Amino acid sequence: MMMLLFFRITQAIFFLVVSLTATITFAQQTDYGKTTFPNSGKPEAQEVFLQGLLMLHSFQYEDARESFQEAQAIDPDFAMAYWGEAMTHNHPVWFRQNREKARAALAKLGETLEARLAKAATEREKDYLRTLDVLFGDGEKKARDFKYAEAIAKLAAKYPDDLNAAAFHAVALLGTSHDGRDFSIYMKAASVVEEVFAKNPQHPGAAHYLIHSYDDPIHAPLGLRPARVYAKLAPSASHALHMPSHIFFALGMWEEATASNINAYNAAKNRAERKEIPL
C-alpha cells in the first residue's frame, strides 16, 4: 500500500513538472549542449574551453581532455583549463579516479595549491581550484568523495548563478553512493539538478544527471523529460545518445531504447574512424 501511494505521488510530481516546463523551447547551440562559464581565459581560448566543459558533462572524458589541453596551449596561464583537465580524471558515477594524472595536470599550472591560486584571476576560480585540492588530496577515496561533495555544494551556494557548479554538485552527490543505490542520495541530486534543468534546458549535465538520478523502475517516469531531449542536446556525444535508453528500457519503450543504442554505437564508430582509432 505504501509503495503504491509513493508511486502515485511520484507520478503526480512528474506531471506537475512537465506542466511547468512545457513552454520552454529546447534550442541547440552546439553539438554538445549549451552553457556559460565566466572565466579569465583569453577570448581565443573560450570556444575550446567551453567545448571541453560540455563534453565533460557528457562523460566524453578523452575528448574533453583534448579540448582543455588545447585551451592551455592557446593560453598557458588559463587556470580553469588545468582545472578542467584534472576533472576529466574523476568519474564519479563509476566511482573511478586517477588521482596521479589529475595531480599531474594541476602541477602544470603550479606545483602547490598556493602556486595555482596565485595564477587564478578571480576568487571564484580560486574556489574551484580549492575543491580539487579536496577531491585529489590525501586520504582514502571514499572520504574524499564526501568531502568534495560538501566543498562543491558550498561553492554552488556561494555562486547561485553558476549552473555548472550546481550540476557538479549533483554529480558529486551521485559519486557518494558507494554502497549501492541510495535513494536518498539520488533524490537529493535530482532536487539540485532539477533547478539547473529548469533554468537551462539545454544544459547537458542537467539532462544527463537527471537520467542517472531517476534510473530505477520507480522514478523512471520522472526521467522521461530529460531522456527525450538529452540526445538532441549533445548529438556528437555517444554517451548522450546512449543514456536515454536507461529510462526507455525501464519504461518498456523498446523501440526507443534500441534506437538510442544504435545511434550511440554509430557515433562511437564515427569518432573512432575520425580519430583513426582501431575498431
N, C-alpha and C positions, 0 to 999 in steps of 0.2 A: 504493500500500500504506500509506504513512504517513498519507495523508488519510483512508483508511478506518479506520485504527486511531484517529485523532484523533476521528473522528465517533462511533465506538463508545464511546470514553471519555466524550465529551460526553453521549451518551445515558445512560450509567451514572450520571453525576453528576446528570443530570436526574431519574432515577427515585429516586435516593438522597434528593435534596432534597424531592421530592414525599412520600416516605415519612416524612420528618422533620417535615413541616408539615401532614400530613393531619388531625391532630386540632385544628387551630386553627380557630376559628369566625370568620366574616367579618361581624361586627356593623357596622351602619351608623349613625353618629351624626348626620351632616349630609348634605346633597346634594352635598358636595364632599369627603367623607372625614372622617378623624379624626386629630387630633394634639393635642399640648400644647406650649405655648411660654411658660414662666415669664417674666414681664416686670413692669416697674414702672408700667405704664399704669393709669389709673383703671378700676375694675371695670366701669363702664358702657361703656367703650370696648373691652372684651375680645371681645365677640361679633363685632363687625365687623372687628376686627384679625385674629382667627383665621380668619374667613371669607376675608379678603384673602390670608392666608398659604396657605390651602388652594387658593384659586384660582390663586395664583402657581405652585404646584407642578404645576398642570394647564395652564399657559401661557394662562390666561384673563387676559391682561395688563391689558386695559382695565377689566374688572370688578374685578380685584384692586386696581387703582389707585384706583378709586372707593371701595372699602372702606377702604383705608388713609387716604384723604383724609377720609372720614367719621370715622375714629378720631381724626385730627388735630383735626377740628372739635370733637369731644367733649372731647378732652384735648390742648390745644395744646403741652404740654410732653412728650408721649409720644414719646420719641426713636425707638423702634422703628417707629412708624408712618411716620416720614420715611424710615427705612431701607427699609421695605417699598415705599414709593412709588418710591424710587430703583431698587430691584431690578426693578421692572416695566419698566424701560427697558433691561434687559440680557436678550438672548435667546440664550443660549449655544449651544444645539443648532443654531440657524440662523446662528450667527456674526454676529449683528447687535447693535448697541448704539447708543443715543442718549445720548452722554456729556453733551451740553449740558443736556438735560432732566433727566437724573439729578442733575447738579450743581445745577440749579435747585431740585429737590426737597429736596436736602440743605441748600441755602442757607436754606430756610425755617426750618430748625432752628438753623442757625448758619453764618456766612459762612466760618469756618475750621474745620479739624478740631478744634483746641483748643476753640473755642466749642461745637462739637457734643458733644465728650467731656464738657464741663462740665455738660451737660444730661442725660447718660446716668447713671442712678441706680446701676448696678451695673457691676462690671468686665466681666462677660460682655457687657453691652450696649455697653460701650466697645469691646470686642474686635470685635464685629460691625461697628460703625461704622468701625473701623480697616481692616477688609477692603475697605470701599467706597472708602477713600482709595487703595487699590491698584487696584481694579477700574476706577475712574473717574478715576484720576490722570493724570499727564502721560506721554507716550511713545506708542509705536505699539501698536495694539490687541492684536496677536498676543502681544507680550511681556507686556502687562498681563494677558491671559488666563492665561498660565502662572504669573505671579506671584500672581494671585488664587487660582488652584487651590492653590498652595502655602500661601497665607495661610489659606484656609478649611479646609485639611487640618489645619493647626496648631490652629485654633480647635476643630475637631471632636475632636482628640486631647486638648485641654485640658479639654473638657467631654464626656466619653464618654457621658453620659446624654442628651445633646441630639441626638435623632434627626434633627431638622431640619438641624442643622449637618452631619451625615453625608450627608444627602440632597443638600444644597447642594454638598458636596464632590464627590459623584458626578457631578452635572450639570455642575459646573465642569470636571471632567476631560473630559467629552464635548465641552466647548467648546474644548478644546485640540487637537482632531484636525483642524487646519486643512488639512492636505494630503491629504485623503481619509480613508477609514475605516481607522484604525489599530487593528487587533485588540487589540494590547497595551493601548492606552488604554481601549478599550471593555470589555475583560475586567477591567481594574483598577477601572473604575467599577462594573461589575457586582459585583465582590467587596465593594466598600464598601456598596452599597445592598442587597445580599442580606441583610446583617445588620440593616438597618433593616426590611426586609420581614418577617424572622423575628420581630423584636421587636414590630412593629406592622403586621400585615397590612392594617389599614385606612388606612395612610398613603398618600395619593395619589401623593406623589413617589416612594415606594418602587416601587409598581407601574409608574408611568409611566417612570421612568428605567431600570428593568429591561427594559421593552419596547424602549426605544431601544438599550440595550446589546446585546440579543440579536437585533436586527433585521437578520439576514442568514441565508441559507439553511442554513448550518452550525449556528448557535446558536439558530435559531428554536424548536426543541423546548424549550429552556430558558425561552423567553419565553411559553410557553403558560399557565403558572401565573398570572403577573400579567395576561396578556391575558384570562383567564377572569373575573377579578374587578374589573379597573380600572373598567369601565363601571358596575358595580354600586356601586362606592365613590363615584363622582362623576357621578351621572346627569344633573346640571344643567350639566355642562361638556361642550360639544360636542367639544372636543379629546379628552377622556377617552373619549367614545363612539367616536371615530374611531380612536384609536391601536391598539386590539386588532386592527384589520383588517390592520395591517402583518404581524403574526405569522400571522394566519389566511391571508392571501394566500401567505406563504412556505411554509405547510404544505398548501396546496391545499384549504383549508377555505372553499370559495367561498360557500356559503350564509351562513356566519357573517360572512365579510368583507363581503358585500353588506348584510346586516342592520346591521352596525356603521355603515356609511357612510350608510345611510338614516336610522338613528337620530340620527347626528351632524348630518345635514342638517336634520332636523326640529327638533332642539334649537337649532341656529343660527337657523333661521327663527323659532322661538318667541321667542328672545331679541331678534331684530330687531323683531318686532312689539311686544314688551313695551316696548322702548326707543324705539319709533317711528322705527326706522332704515329708510330706503328700501331695498327689495329690488332 
